[in-house]
Amino acid sequence: MKIIIGDLRHSTVGRHSTCMPLAVNMIANYTEAFLGKDKISIDIYDDGHEIIHAIEKEPPVILALSNYCWNCELGQLV
């Protein structure tokens, strides 16, 4: 089962952060532990263009996007 998790960030000049937020990684790790690594494939993205490309290439069964006040409009674009 293909799962894509996105914690989208605005792409302006440079990157706002080089680190993936802890919560998104914890969700991915818990999901793998709960469902089993052999049954699922999880990809994590923070760039809107990359996540759209990944969805077009291989549509996921589950798409999960973080929702913060600074990125709520980005999720609507995906």
Secondary structure, 3 states (H helix, E strand, C coil): CEEEEEEEECCCCCCCCCCCCHHHHHHHHHHHHHHCCCCCEEEEEEEHHHHHHHHHHCCCCEEEECCCCCCHHHHHHC
